[in-house]
Amino acid sequence: VQLQAFGGGLVQAGGSLSVSCVASGRTSSSYVMAWFRQVPGKEREFVAGISGRSGATYIASSVKDRFTISRANVKNAMNLQMTSLKPEDTAVYYCALAGAAPAGYVETRESRFRYWGQGTLVTVSS
């Protein structure tokens, strides 16, 4: 399984940005896909996830009112729409894929994600 992240870049505070991720290889629509982010010197944190089986989503409370995760039109792909961005959202964003999960369940534990993309940098200037 390979994960390819797209998007990211530089945006001013208050602006919007989208990142996308496409999974290829031996994937399944029952997998959970998610975004994590990491700031240098800090632990990687869960941002948002989506169930491939049901489309259920779970978004971290720190970004819940500003970020939206959704399936993309391409199979085994997802988008993360980020609005009202803040400088503290600056990080490397990683897409990840976990194994099959029950419908409606969105995995959030980093250790459960077996496959990871290369990361894409999002920089929010003040």
C-alpha contacts under 8 A as a table, 3 or more apart, distances in Angstrom:
res1	aa1	res2	aa2	distance
1	V	23	A	6.81
1	V	24	S	5.64
1	V	25	G	4.50
1	V	26	R	5.65
1	V	27	T	6.59
1	V	115	Y	6.90
2	Q	23	A	5.66
2	Q	24	S	5.28
2	Q	25	G	6.28
2	Q	115	Y	7.21
2	Q	116	W	7.59
2	Q	117	G	7.05
3	L	21	C	6.60
3	L	22	V	5.69
3	L	23	A	4.53
3	L	24	S	6.49
3	L	95	C	7.13
3	L	96	A	7.29
3	L	115	Y	7.27
3	L	116	W	6.20
3	L	117	G	4.55
3	L	118	Q	7.54
4	Q	21	C	5.44
4	Q	22	V	5.31
4	Q	23	A	6.52
4	Q	95	C	7.93
4	Q	117	G	5.53
4	Q	118	Q	6.92
5	A	19	V	7.04
5	A	20	S	5.60
5	A	21	C	4.30
5	A	22	V	6.61
5	A	94	Y	7.50
5	A	95	C	6.67
5	A	117	G	6.25
5	A	118	Q	6.93
5	A	119	G	6.52
5	A	120	T	6.52
6	F	19	V	5.60
6	F	20	S	5.02
6	F	21	C	6.09
6	F	120	T	7.04
7	G	17	L	7.91
7	G	18	S	6.19
7	G	19	V	4.47
7	G	20	S	6.28
7	G	120	T	7.10
8	G	17	L	6.89
8	G	18	S	6.70
8	G	19	V	5.64
8	G	120	T	5.75
8	G	121	L	5.58
8	G	122	V	4.85
8	G	123	T	7.83
9	G	120	T	7.92
9	G	121	L	6.09
9	G	122	V	4.97
9	G	123	T	6.04
10	L	122	V	6.14
10	L	123	T	4.74
10	L	124	V	5.94
10	L	125	S	7.32
11	V	15	G	6.14
11	V	16	S	7.21
11	V	17	L	7.30
11	V	122	V	7.87
11	V	123	T	6.32
11	V	124	V	5.03
11	V	125	S	6.29
12	Q	15	G	5.53
12	Q	85	L	7.62
12	Q	124	V	5.35
12	Q	125	S	4.79
12	Q	126	S	6.23
13	A	84	S	6.94
13	A	85	L	5.30
13	A	86	K	5.03
13	A	87	P	6.24
13	A	124	V	5.64
13	A	125	S	5.64
13	A	126	S	5.31
14	G	83	T	7.04
14	G	84	S	4.16
14	G	85	L	4.87
14	G	86	K	6.35
15	G	83	T	6.06
15	G	84	S	5.40
15	G	85	L	5.55
16	S	81	Q	7.49
16	S	82	M	5.43
16	S	83	T	4.25
16	S	84	S	6.15
16	S	85	L	6.22
17	L	81	Q	6.21
17	L	82	M	5.24
17	L	83	T	6.60
18	S	79	N	6.84
18	S	80	L	5.53
18	S	81	Q	4.51
18	S	82	M	5.85
19	V	79	N	5.81
19	V	80	L	5.29
19	V	81	Q	6.72
20	S	77	A	7.26
20	S	78	M	5.69
20	S	79	N	4.35
20	S	80	L	6.22
21	C	77	A	5.48
21	C	78	M	5.46
21	C	79	N	6.50
21	C	95	C	6.35
22	V	74	V	7.86
22	V	75	K	7.98
22	V	76	N	6.07
22	V	77	A	4.27
22	V	78	M	6.71
23	A	27	T	7.14
23	A	76	N	5.49
23	A	77	A	6.06
24	S	27	T	6.54
24	S	76	N	7.42
27	T	31	Y	7.37
27	T	76	N	7.49
28	S	31	Y	5.68
28	S	52	G	7.91
28	S	76	N	7.58
28	S	100	A	7.62
29	S	52	G	4.88
29	S	53	R	5.73
29	S	76	N	6.58
30	S	51	S	7.01
30	S	52	G	4.85
30	S	53	R	4.32
30	S	99	G	7.70
30	S	100	A	5.06
30	S	101	A	6.40
30	S	102	P	7.84
30	S	103	A	7.73
31	Y	51	S	6.54
31	Y	52	G	5.30
31	Y	53	R	6.88
31	Y	97	L	6.74
31	Y	98	A	5.84
31	Y	99	G	5.08
31	Y	100	A	4.40
31	Y	101	A	6.24
32	V	49	G	6.88
32	V	50	I	5.75
32	V	51	S	4.64
32	V	52	G	5.53
32	V	53	R	7.89
32	V	97	L	5.75
32	V	98	A	5.19
32	V	99	G	6.56
32	V	100	A	6.75
32	V	101	A	6.79
32	V	106	V	6.31
32	V	107	E	6.66
33	M	49	G	5.64
33	M	50	I	5.52
33	M	51	S	6.63
33	M	52	G	7.12
33	M	78	M	7.56
33	M	95	C	7.18
33	M	96	A	5.70
33	M	97	L	4.52
33	M	98	A	6.37
34	A	46	F	7.74
34	A	47	V	7.44
34	A	48	A	5.54
34	A	49	G	3.87
34	A	50	I	6.18
34	A	95	C	5.67
34	A	96	A	5.27
34	A	97	L	6.39
34	A	108	T	7.85
35	W	46	F	6.39
35	W	47	V	5.43
35	W	48	A	5.34
35	W	49	G	6.24
35	W	80	L	7.87
35	W	93	Y	6.61
35	W	94	Y	5.55
35	W	95	C	4.52
35	W	96	A	6.17
36	F	44	R	6.44
36	F	45	E	5.35
36	F	46	F	4.40
36	F	47	V	5.06
36	F	48	A	7.15
36	F	93	Y	5.73
36	F	94	Y	5.13
36	F	95	C	6.33
36	F	96	A	7.46
37	R	44	R	5.50
37	R	45	E	5.46
37	R	46	F	6.61
37	R	47	V	6.71
37	R	91	A	5.86
37	R	92	V	5.42
37	R	93	Y	4.27
37	R	94	Y	5.81
38	Q	42	K	6.52
38	Q	43	E	6.21
38	Q	44	R	4.36
38	Q	45	E	6.33
38	Q	91	A	5.31
38	Q	92	V	5.33
38	Q	93	Y	6.60
39	V	42	K	5.43
39	V	43	E	7.30
39	V	44	R	7.26
39	V	90	T	7.26
39	V	91	A	4.84
39	V	92	V	6.53
40	P	91	A	7.85
45	E	110	E	7.92
46	F	60	A	6.74
46	F	108	T	6.30
46	F	109	R	7.61
46	F	110	E	7.30
47	V	59	I	6.00
47	V	60	A	5.19
47	V	63	V	7.28
48	A	57	T	7.29
48	A	58	Y	5.62
48	A	59	I	4.23
48	A	60	A	5.98
48	A	68	T	7.85
48	A	69	I	6.49
48	A	108	T	8.00
49	G	57	T	5.60
49	G	58	Y	5.35
49	G	59	I	6.47
49	G	69	I	6.90
49	G	106	V	6.12
49	G	107	E	7.17
49	G	108	T	7.13
50	I	55	G	5.89
50	I	56	A	5.62
50	I	57	T	4.36
50	I	58	Y	6.54
50	I	69	I	6.91
50	I	70	S	7.03
50	I	71	R	7.73
50	I	106	V	6.03
51	S	54	S	5.55
51	S	55	G	4.84
51	S	56	A	5.19
51	S	57	T	6.35
51	S	101	A	7.73
51	S	103	A	6.97
51	S	104	G	6.45
51	S	105	Y	6.56
51	S	106	V	5.59
52	G	55	G	5.57
52	G	56	A	7.91
52	G	76	N	7.66
53	R	101	A	7.84
53	R	102	P	7.55
53	R	103	A	5.38
53	R	104	G	7.43
54	S	103	A	5.25
54	S	104	G	5.64
55	G	70	S	7.77
55	G	71	R	7.41
55	G	104	G	7.31
56	A	103	A	7.84
56	A	104	G	5.21
56	A	105	Y	7.12
56	A	106	V	7.05
57	T	69	I	7.06
57	T	70	S	7.88
57	T	104	G	7.96
57	T	106	V	6.53
58	Y	106	V	6.34
59	I	63	V	6.96
59	I	64	K	5.39
59	I	67	F	7.60
59	I	68	T	7.64
59	I	69	I	7.82
60	A	63	V	5.73
60	A	64	K	5.68
61	S	64	K	4.88
61	S	65	D	7.90
63	V	66	R	5.35
63	V	67	F	5.64
64	K	67	F	5.77
64	K	68	T	7.61
66	R	82	M	6.06
66	R	83	T	5.16
66	R	84	S	6.15
66	R	85	L	7.64
67	F	80	L	6.82
67	F	81	Q	5.58
67	F	82	M	4.52
67	F	83	T	6.14
68	T	80	L	5.68
68	T	81	Q	5.08
68	T	82	M	6.59
69	I	78	M	7.09
69	I	79	N	5.68
69	I	80	L	4.54
69	I	81	Q	6.30
70	S	78	M	5.61
70	S	79	N	5.35
70	S	80	L	6.62
71	R	76	N	7.82
71	R	77	A	6.04
71	R	78	M	4.31
71	R	79	N	6.15
72	A	75	K	7.08
72	A	76	N	7.75
72	A	77	A	5.22
72	A	78	M	4.69
72	A	79	N	5.95
73	N	77	A	7.42
74	V	77	A	5.68
82	M	85	L	6.61
85	L	89	D	6.47
85	L	124	V	6.73
86	K	89	D	5.38
86	K	90	T	7.55
86	K	124	V	6.14
86	K	125	S	7.82
86	K	126	S	7.56
87	P	90	T	5.61
87	P	123	T	7.38
87	P	124	V	4.72
87	P	125	S	5.74
87	P	126	S	5.96
88	E	91	A	7.98
88	E	124	V	7.58
89	D	122	V	7.61
89	D	123	T	7.50
89	D	124	V	6.69
90	T	121	L	7.70
90	T	122	V	5.41
90	T	123	T	4.59
90	T	124	V	5.41
91	A	121	L	5.99
91	A	122	V	5.58
91	A	123	T	6.64
92	V	119	G	5.81
92	V	120	T	5.36
92	V	121	L	4.30
92	V	122	V	6.06
93	Y	119	G	5.22
93	Y	120	T	5.21
93	Y	121	L	6.10
93	Y	122	V	6.96
94	Y	116	W	6.85
94	Y	117	G	5.82
94	Y	118	Q	6.60
94	Y	119	G	4.28
94	Y	120	T	6.52
95	C	116	W	5.93
95	C	117	G	5.29
95	C	118	Q	7.90
95	C	119	G	6.89
96	A	113	F	6.13
96	A	114	R	7.44
96	A	115	Y	5.52
96	A	116	W	4.42
96	A	117	G	6.18
97	L	113	F	5.40
97	L	114	R	6.27
97	L	115	Y	5.18
97	L	116	W	6.56
98	A	107	E	7.40
98	A	112	R	5.96
98	A	113	F	4.14
98	A	114	R	5.61
98	A	115	Y	6.84
99	G	112	R	7.72
99	G	113	F	7.17
99	G	114	R	7.35
101	A	105	Y	6.33
101	A	106	V	7.50
101	A	107	E	7.74
102	P	105	Y	5.56
107	E	112	R	7.34
108	T	112	R	7.83
109	R	112	R	5.60
109	R	113	F	7.38
110	E	113	F	5.63
111	S	114	R	7.57
113	F	116	W	7.46
